[in-house]
Amino acid sequence: WSSDVCSSDLTLFILQILIILIHIGGNLATLMRPLPDSEIERVLVVTAHPDDCDFGAAGTIAQWSAKGIKVSYCICTNGDQGGEDPTVPREEMPKIRQAEQRAAGKILGVDDITFLNYRDGWLTPTIELRKEIVRVIRKVKPQRMLIQSPDRNWDRLFASHPDHMAAGEAAIQAVYPDSRNAFAFEDLLKNEGLQPWRVKEVWMMSTNQPDHFVDITSTFDKKLAALHAHVSQTAHNPDMPKMVREWGERNAANNNLPAGSVAEIFKIVNTD
């Protein structure tokens, strides 16, 4: 009788240990460690619209620039559907938004910006868009890329604008398989001398499966300044700073940062 009890207790104990180990392993699996910033010389940010990178990652971008990392932008659309002022002619909006993005970029230390000028609201992950992003990748030669999620976020639907998902899908296809493949878009190599390039990792914004956060408390003021530079998009909303801070504080709280901290969240994808 006593040996049966001991055996039963031992079995229960082992099962409990296994459950704990599985739980710990599962938690560890959800934590993704990106490459150290010391190994990153260049970052390419690909987004659908002017201001997307600033809403999603301006605090992080400011920190990269401060560390001496060269950050470049590739903006897919001309942003002509944006803005709140009906008196502004639509044909003027692309010029306005490009100027605003350049001003926002300077605040964060970014001056290398490529505008692809696709029509706002009409973006799809075409082979032509992929090729244009591959061209930029091979020119910039980034070790890290920051893109938008190609997946719809049902918890935050407004983050899943069709243009965002299209830009994200085209960008990840450009990373793999295109930019590293000498036989993809051969004219880029033959006619423009753009050698294949292998991106080591991709950070995704606006994902409902984040596995990495950046504490941007020290650069939150730069994030707000960059957002204020997008006058046509933010000047009408006096609650914008409060709204953005609340997003960041929620991200920080979810990652056990001290009260009052602000964070940006990402999903890291190893693409090397």
C-alpha positions in Angstrom: 0.0 0.0 0.0 2.7 2.5 0.9 4.7 1.8 -2.2 1.7 2.4 -4.4 1.1 5.8 -2.7 4.8 6.7 -3.2 4.6 5.7 -6.8 1.5 7.7 -7.4 2.9 10.7 -5.6 6.1 10.5 -7.7 4.2 10.2 -10.9 2.1 13.3 -10.0 5.3 15.2 -9.1 6.9 14.3 -12.4 3.8 15.4 -14.3 3.8 18.7 -12.5 7.4 19.3 -13.3 6.8 18.5 -17.0 3.9 20.9 -17.1 6.0 23.6 -15.6 8.8 23.0 -18.0 6.4 23.0 -21.0 4.9 26.3 -19.7 8.4 27.9 -19.3 9.5 26.6 -22.7 6.3 28.1 -24.3 7.0 31.5 -22.7 10.6 31.4 -23.8 9.6 30.5 -27.3 7.4 33.7 -27.5 10.4 36.0 -26.6 12.4 36.9 -29.7 15.8 38.4 -29.4 16.7 40.6 -32.4 20.2 41.0 -33.6 22.2 43.5 -31.4 22.0 47.0 -32.7 25.8 47.0 -32.7 25.6 44.5 -35.6 23.2 46.7 -37.6 24.6 49.4 -39.9 21.6 50.1 -42.0 17.8 49.8 -41.6 15.2 50.1 -44.4 11.7 51.0 -43.4 8.9 50.1 -45.9 5.4 51.5 -45.3 2.3 52.2 -47.3 1.8 55.9 -46.4 3.6 58.9 -45.2 3.2 59.0 -41.4 2.8 55.2 -41.0 6.4 54.8 -39.8 5.9 57.6 -37.3 2.8 56.2 -35.8 4.2 52.7 -35.6 7.9 53.1 -34.8 9.2 56.7 -34.5 10.5 56.3 -31.0 12.5 53.2 -32.0 13.7 54.8 -35.2 15.0 57.8 -33.2 17.0 55.4 -31.0 18.5 53.7 -34.0 19.6 57.0 -35.5 21.1 58.1 -32.2 23.2 54.9 -32.2 24.6 55.8 -35.6 22.5 53.4 -37.6 21.6 54.7 -41.1 17.8 54.6 -41.5 16.2 54.9 -44.9 12.5 55.0 -45.8 10.6 53.6 -48.8 7.0 55.0 -48.9 4.8 53.1 -51.3 1.8 55.4 -51.9 1.5 59.2 -52.5 -1.0 59.6 -49.6 -3.5 61.5 -51.7 -6.5 60.2 -49.9 -5.3 61.5 -46.6 -6.1 64.8 -44.8 -9.2 66.4 -43.4 -9.4 69.7 -45.2 -11.8 69.5 -48.2 -10.5 72.7 -49.6 -7.1 71.2 -50.4 -7.0 69.9 -54.0 -6.3 66.2 -54.2 -3.6 66.7 -56.7 -1.7 68.9 -54.1 -1.8 66.3 -51.4 1.1 64.1 -52.5 3.4 67.1 -52.5 2.2 68.2 -49.1 2.6 64.7 -47.6 6.0 64.2 -49.0 7.2 67.5 -47.5 5.7 66.5 -44.2 7.4 63.1 -44.2 10.7 64.7 -45.0 10.2 67.1 -42.0 9.3 64.2 -39.7 12.3 62.3 -40.9 14.7 65.1 -40.1 13.4 65.1 -36.5 14.3 61.4 -36.2 17.6 61.7 -38.1 16.3 60.2 -41.4 17.0 62.0 -44.7 17.1 59.1 -47.2 13.5 58.7 -48.3 12.2 57.0 -51.5 8.7 57.7 -52.6 7.2 55.1 -55.0 4.1 57.3 -55.7 1.5 54.5 -56.0 -2.1 55.7 -55.7 -3.3 55.9 -52.1 -6.0 53.3 -51.3 -5.3 51.3 -54.5 -2.1 49.5 -53.4 -1.8 45.8 -54.1 1.2 43.4 -53.7 1.9 43.3 -57.4 5.1 41.9 -59.0 5.9 45.5 -60.1 5.7 46.7 -56.5 7.9 43.9 -55.4 10.5 44.8 -58.0 10.6 48.4 -56.9 11.1 47.4 -53.2 13.8 45.0 -54.3 15.5 47.8 -56.1 15.5 49.9 -52.9 16.7 47.0 -50.8 19.7 46.3 -53.1 20.6 50.0 -53.1 20.3 50.5 -49.3 21.7 47.1 -48.3 19.9 46.9 -45.0 20.7 44.3 -42.4 17.4 44.9 -40.8 14.0 46.0 -42.3 11.0 47.4 -40.6 7.7 46.7 -42.4 3.9 46.5 -41.8 2.2 43.3 -41.1 0.6 41.6 -44.1 -2.0 40.0 -41.7 -5.3 41.6 -40.7 -5.4 42.5 -37.0 -8.9 41.9 -35.9 -8.2 43.4 -32.5 -7.1 46.7 -34.0 -8.8 46.8 -37.4 -7.8 50.4 -38.2 -4.2 49.2 -38.2 -5.0 46.8 -41.0 -5.7 49.3 -43.8 -5.6 47.4 -47.1 -2.6 49.5 -48.2 -0.7 48.5 -45.1 -1.2 44.8 -45.7 -0.3 45.1 -49.3 2.9 47.0 -48.5 3.8 44.4 -45.9 3.1 41.5 -48.2 5.1 43.0 -51.1 8.0 43.9 -48.7 8.3 40.4 -47.2 8.2 38.9 -50.7 10.9 41.3 -51.7 13.0 40.2 -48.8 12.4 36.5 -49.5 12.9 35.3 -52.1 13.6 38.2 -54.4 16.3 40.5 -53.1 18.8 37.7 -52.5 18.1 35.9 -55.8 20.3 37.0 -58.7 17.8 35.5 -61.1 14.8 37.5 -59.8 14.4 40.7 -61.8 17.6 40.0 -63.7 17.6 43.5 -65.2 18.3 45.0 -61.8 21.6 43.2 -61.9 22.4 43.4 -65.6 21.2 46.9 -66.4 21.5 48.7 -63.0 24.4 46.7 -61.4 22.3 46.0 -58.3 23.8 43.0 -56.6 21.6 40.5 -54.7 21.3 41.4 -51.0 20.3 39.2 -48.0 18.4 40.9 -45.3 19.1 39.4 -41.9 15.9 40.2 -40.0 12.6 41.9 -40.4 10.6 43.7 -37.7 6.9 43.9 -38.3 4.6 46.7 -37.0 0.8 46.5 -36.4 0.9 42.8 -35.6 -1.4 41.0 -33.1 1.4 38.6 -32.4 4.2 40.8 -31.1 7.2 39.1 -29.5 9.5 42.1 -28.9 9.1 45.6 -27.4 11.3 48.7 -27.3 11.1 51.1 -24.4 10.7 54.5 -26.1 10.1 56.6 -22.9 13.3 58.6 -23.6 12.3 59.3 -27.3 8.6 59.7 -27.0 8.9 63.4 -27.3 10.6 62.9 -30.7 7.8 60.5 -31.8 5.2 63.2 -31.0 7.3 65.9 -32.8 7.5 63.7 -35.9 3.7 63.1 -35.8 3.0 66.8 -35.4 5.1 67.3 -38.5 2.3 65.6 -40.4 0.2 68.6 -40.2 -2.4 67.6 -42.8 -3.0 64.3 -40.9 -2.8 65.3 -37.2 -3.5 69.0 -36.7 -7.3 68.4 -36.6 -7.0 66.0 -33.7 -6.0 67.7 -30.4 -6.3 64.4 -28.6 -3.6 62.8 -30.8 -0.8 63.0 -28.2 -3.0 61.5 -25.5 -4.1 58.7 -27.8 -0.6 57.8 -28.8 0.7 57.9 -25.3 -2.1 55.6 -24.1 -1.2 53.1 -26.9 2.4 53.2 -25.8 1.7 53.0 -22.1 -0.5 49.9 -22.7 2.3 48.3 -24.6 4.7 49.1 -21.8 2.3 47.7 -19.1 1.8 44.5 -21.1 5.6 44.1 -21.0 6.0 44.8 -17.3 7.7 48.2 -17.7 7.4 50.7 -14.8 4.3 52.9 -14.7 4.6 55.9 -17.0 6.8 54.1 -19.5 6.0 54.1 -23.2 6.8 51.2 -25.6 6.5 50.2 -29.2 5.9 46.5 -30.1 7.0 44.4 -33.0 7.3 40.8 -34.3 10.8 39.8 -35.2 11.3 37.5 -38.2 14.7 35.9 -38.9 15.3 36.1 -42.6 19.0 35.3 -42.9 
